Amino acid sequence: MVPQPDHQPIFYGFLFILFFSSIISAKYACKLTERSSLMSFSLSLSSPPLNWTSVDCCQWEGITCDQDGLVTQLLLPSKGLKGGIFPSSLANLTHLTHLNLSHNSLYGSLNQTGFFSSLNRLEILDLSSNLLSGELPASLPSRNVIRMVDLSSNHLHGEIPSSFFQQAWNLTSFSVGNNTLTGSIPSSICLHSSPSIRLLDFSFNKFSGNIFPGLGACSKLQVFRAGYNNISGLLPDDIYNASTLEEITLPRNSLYGAIGERIANLTNLTILDLQSNGLSGLLPASIGKLSKLKLMFLQFNNLQGSLPPSLMNCTNLVELNLGLNLFEGNISTLDFSKLVKLTEIDLGHNNFTGFWPVSLYSCKSLKAIRLSKNNLEVQIQPEILSLQFLSFLSISYTRLTNATGAIKILMGCKSLKVLLLSSTFYLGEEIPALDNMDDFDGFQNLQMLDLSNCKLSGQIPAWLSNLKKLEVLILNFNRITGPIPSWLGTLPRLFVVGLGSNQISGEFPKELCRLPMLVSEKTAVQVDDDVLELPIYTSTNGTLLQYKLSYFPRVLDIRNNSISGSIPIEIGQLQLLQMLYLNMNNFSGTIPEQISNLKNLEGLDLSMNHLSGNIPSSLASLSFLKSFNVSYNDLQGSIPTGTQLQSFNASAFEGNSKLCGAPLPNECHPRNGPDAHKNNQDADNGHQILWFELSVVLGFIVGFLGVCCSLLFNNTWRYRYFQFLDNVQHKLYLMQRKLRRVRVDRQLQDQVQVSNQRPEVNSSNRYRDTDGENWSEFATLASHNAANPPPFHDPTKEDPYVSLGAEEEIFFDTSNIEEGEIQTQDVRFTSN
């Protein structure tokens, strides 16, 4: 008989495992009090409900327990939680070490009694990006063990209590950025409480006053951020003692004084951002010792002098921005070839001299170059094609020759998206025509082209029709002749058209009213919303924003030309258009009713034409209209009453002798009583005038036939006759321009007189005469209404540093584009 195997040891082993597992399971199961506290917290949230249904709360999402079943971690970031964050139940989780409820919509006050004091084991506290309000509590929770606190992006206010950091010996990271906290920066944090601090972030608040000494005692500090506040005074000298610093970010404050030579002590520094302050003095010669520096942002200051050659020793530089300062010296002597990692360089708006630095061609990683508004001689060379990643190039307001050669070379930059050449070609060259269009493949990625104020002549070149990605085209202030080509309306992404102040003739092409980006919102949404490699700034409620091309206003500007004919009714198709400027042309006929279809229109200028008829009452439906001008036409009738049109200044309607009603001083007379009798007399007189006119016409026909017959059979008479007509036409044209200037000069004189009494009326915009040589001032929509200046200012070469104001921020005009940038109002950061 075969012996049977003994299964008893296996059976007892299995029972032992089950028994041991039950012991472990019981040991890690959450306590009933912990579960009750978490359920109470969950029920206090409005939405969405947490999926906490199982018996063991230690198995719930975001919950971690210790071996005793006590909750140690509550981690629920970005769960869409809404509701109050601090019911009393949450304070019962006394063994909590990690609390992360960031990126939700939780509200409440941190200053609630008992909450922080009960969490005496908390090490990590992250409540960032919520709706918390109120002031900070008197002290941090678990002061002896707390390591990280992030309360950024809430609605906290008030000052940081002096006792807040007491005994927080282990604190390494503290962030309260993007709140409305006030008072001074607690720079003494390392002197009395937190010597181990590594990160301090106070940015985007309302802190003020000086940064007092104390940061130098932070022997482990790596990141110090306090940008976008109201901090003033000098950069504290002891900050250079914090040799472990890797990042100093203090933009958009009111700091002044010089950057100290002791900055060389910060050999670990990788980011230095002091832009938009009032710093002055020289760039330290020792700056080259910062060999780890990657980002240097010092733009919008008053720094001066030459760039130290040691700057080229910062071989890890990736982005270098020194724009809008007072730097000078010959930059062609600097050797940029060592900066092989450089991707962006901005030296624009300074006083540099010399030539284009040839050594820049060695920086093969370059994506963006701005050298505009310097006293530089620039010659585009084929070596620029070696910069294969170059997408942004601005050399406006430098001296450049050989327009055709430069454009042909730049067409080979396959990655180029933004090309700003405003006020460069100064010799009066012809705009490059590039006759051979069969194999044209240049500028295929170009999105913005600015060739304004370059004294270019000739017609709008046909090669522009191949730029299918072009979004912004600025050709203002040149000597361009001929008609507006119809193919301009076929460019699929074009939404800014600047052709003002040229010598363009012909009629307004109806095809221009079919620009896809101005007609359909569906088309506009499909366009890529790329961020520019270098920023173009604007101001929104005093906050500087980086520009995307899509942020530009939708503009059609053909002012100050010789365009004739009527305004096409098809213009009503441009429903996304924001600014329409047709002033100072030879338009005739009536104002189309279809303009009222442009519901997004903010600026409309039809002044100084030959328009007749009434002002359409439907224009009152343009609810976004901020500026309006129909002055100096032949309009008649009453200005539509009860509309916002009457809120504009009277100067927007002047020069129309038959126009009446508010805001003009001449009232409209009723058509009854004595006026009706007068109208009857006028009708009788009209019949007499009609017979007189008929007789004149018959006499003219007889005389005309006699002259034509004689010219037909006599070649000498015919030649001299047509020569005489050409001379008369030329004299009439000059007389018309002269009369127009005289009329506007009178308007400006009246406006200056009015401005002494009404400060809201300004006259500051300039427009160049069509001969391209003389500059004359014209009253414009902006000077009439002082609401929205025109989108393309006359780019006169003003010194950007003449007007030194006491402002703490630079104001930009969102509707003024200069050299492809939003034109500054010449307001500098100063330390007044």
HELIX and SHEET records of a PDB file:
HELIX    1   1 GLN A    8  TYR A   28  1                                  21    
HELIX    2   2 LEU A   32  LEU A   43  1                                  12    
HELIX    3   3 CYS A   57  GLN A   59  5                                   3    
HELIX    4   4 SER A   88  ASN A   92  5                                   5    
HELIX    5   5 PHE A  115  SER A  118  1                                   4    
HELIX    6   6 ILE A  189  HIS A  192  1                                   4    
HELIX    7   7 LEU A  215  ALA A  217  5                                   3    
HELIX    8   8 ASP A  237  ASN A  241  5                                   5    
HELIX    9   9 GLU A  261  ASN A  265  5                                   5    
HELIX   10  10 ALA A  285  LYS A  289  5                                   5    
HELIX   11  11 PRO A  309  ASN A  313  5                                   5    
HELIX   12  12 ILE A  331  THR A  333  5                                   3    
HELIX   13  13 PHE A  336  LYS A  338  5                                   3    
HELIX   14  14 VAL A  358  SER A  362  5                                   5    
HELIX   15  15 PRO A  382  SER A  386  5                                   5    
HELIX   16  16 ALA A  403  LEU A  410  1                                   8    
HELIX   17  17 ALA A  462  ASN A  466  5                                   5    
HELIX   18  18 SER A  486  THR A  490  5                                   5    
HELIX   19  19 LYS A  510  ARG A  514  5                                   5    
HELIX   20  20 PRO A  516  VAL A  519  1                                   4    
HELIX   21  21 GLU A  521  VAL A  525  1                                   5    
HELIX   22  22 LEU A  549  TYR A  551  5                                   3    
HELIX   23  23 ILE A  569  GLN A  573  5                                   5    
HELIX   24  24 GLU A  593  ASN A  597  5                                   5    
HELIX   25  25 SER A  617  SER A  621  5                                   5    
HELIX   26  26 GLN A  644  SER A  647  5                                   4    
HELIX   27  27 ALA A  650  ALA A  652  5                                   3    
HELIX   28  28 PRO A  674  PHE A  713  1                                  40    
HELIX   29  29 ASN A  715  SER A  755  1                                  41    
HELIX   30  30 LEU A  781  ASN A  785  1                                   5    
SHEET    1   A 6 LEU A  45  SER A  47  0                                        
SHEET    2   A 6 LYS A  82  GLY A  84 -1                                        
SHEET    3   A 6 SER A 105  SER A 109  1                                        
SHEET    4   A 6 LEU A 131  GLY A 134  1                                        
SHEET    5   A 6 HIS A 155  GLU A 159  1                                        
SHEET    6   A 6 THR A 180  THR A 182  1                                        
SHEET    1   B23 ILE A  63  CYS A  65  0                                        
SHEET    2   B23 VAL A  71  LEU A  75 -1                                        
SHEET    3   B23 HIS A  98  ASN A 100  1                                        
SHEET    4   B23 ILE A 124  ASP A 126  1                                        
SHEET    5   B23 MET A 148  ASP A 150  1                                        
SHEET    6   B23 SER A 173  SER A 175  1                                        
SHEET    7   B23 LEU A 199  ASP A 201  1                                        
SHEET    8   B23 VAL A 223  ARG A 225  1                                        
SHEET    9   B23 GLU A 247  THR A 249  1                                        
SHEET   10   B23 ILE A 271  ASP A 273  1                                        
SHEET   11   B23 LEU A 295  PHE A 297  1                                        
SHEET   12   B23 GLU A 319  ASN A 321  1                                        
SHEET   13   B23 GLU A 344  ASP A 346  1                                        
SHEET   14   B23 ALA A 368  ARG A 370  1                                        
SHEET   15   B23 PHE A 392  SER A 394  1                                        
SHEET   16   B23 VAL A 418  LEU A 420  1                                        
SHEET   17   B23 MET A 448  ASP A 450  1                                        
SHEET   18   B23 VAL A 472  ILE A 474  1                                        
SHEET   19   B23 VAL A 496  GLY A 498  1                                        
SHEET   20   B23 VAL A 555  ASP A 557  1                                        
SHEET   21   B23 MET A 579  TYR A 581  1                                        
SHEET   22   B23 GLY A 603  ASP A 605  1                                        
SHEET   23   B23 SER A 627  ASN A 629  1                                        
SHEET    1   C 9 SER A 208  GLY A 209  0                                        
SHEET    2   C 9 ASN A 230  LEU A 234  1                                        
SHEET    3   C 9 SER A 254  GLY A 257  1                                        
SHEET    4   C 9 GLY A 278  LEU A 282  1                                        
SHEET    5   C 9 ASN A 302  GLY A 305  1                                        
SHEET    6   C 9 LEU A 326  ASN A 330  1                                        
SHEET    7   C 9 ASN A 351  PHE A 355  1                                        
SHEET    8   C 9 ASN A 375  VAL A 378  1                                        
SHEET    9   C 9 ARG A 399  LEU A 400  1                                        
SHEET    1   D 2 SER A 457  GLY A 458  0                                        
SHEET    2   D 2 ARG A 479  ILE A 480  1                                        
SHEET    1   E 2 TYR A 537  THR A 540  0                                        
SHEET    2   E 2 THR A 543  GLN A 546 -1                                        
SHEET    1   F 5 SER A 564  SER A 566  0                                        
SHEET    2   F 5 ASN A 586  THR A 590  1                                        
SHEET    3   F 5 HIS A 610  GLY A 613  1                                        
SHEET    4   F 5 ASP A 634  SER A 638  1                                        
SHEET    5   F 5 LYS A 658  CYS A 660  1                                        
SHEET    1   G 2 ARG A 766  ARG A 768  0                                        
SHEET    2   G 2 TRP A 775  GLU A 777 -1                                        
SHEET    1   H 2 PHE A 812  GLU A 818  0                                        
SHEET    2   H 2 GLU A 821  THR A 824 -1                                        
END                                                                             
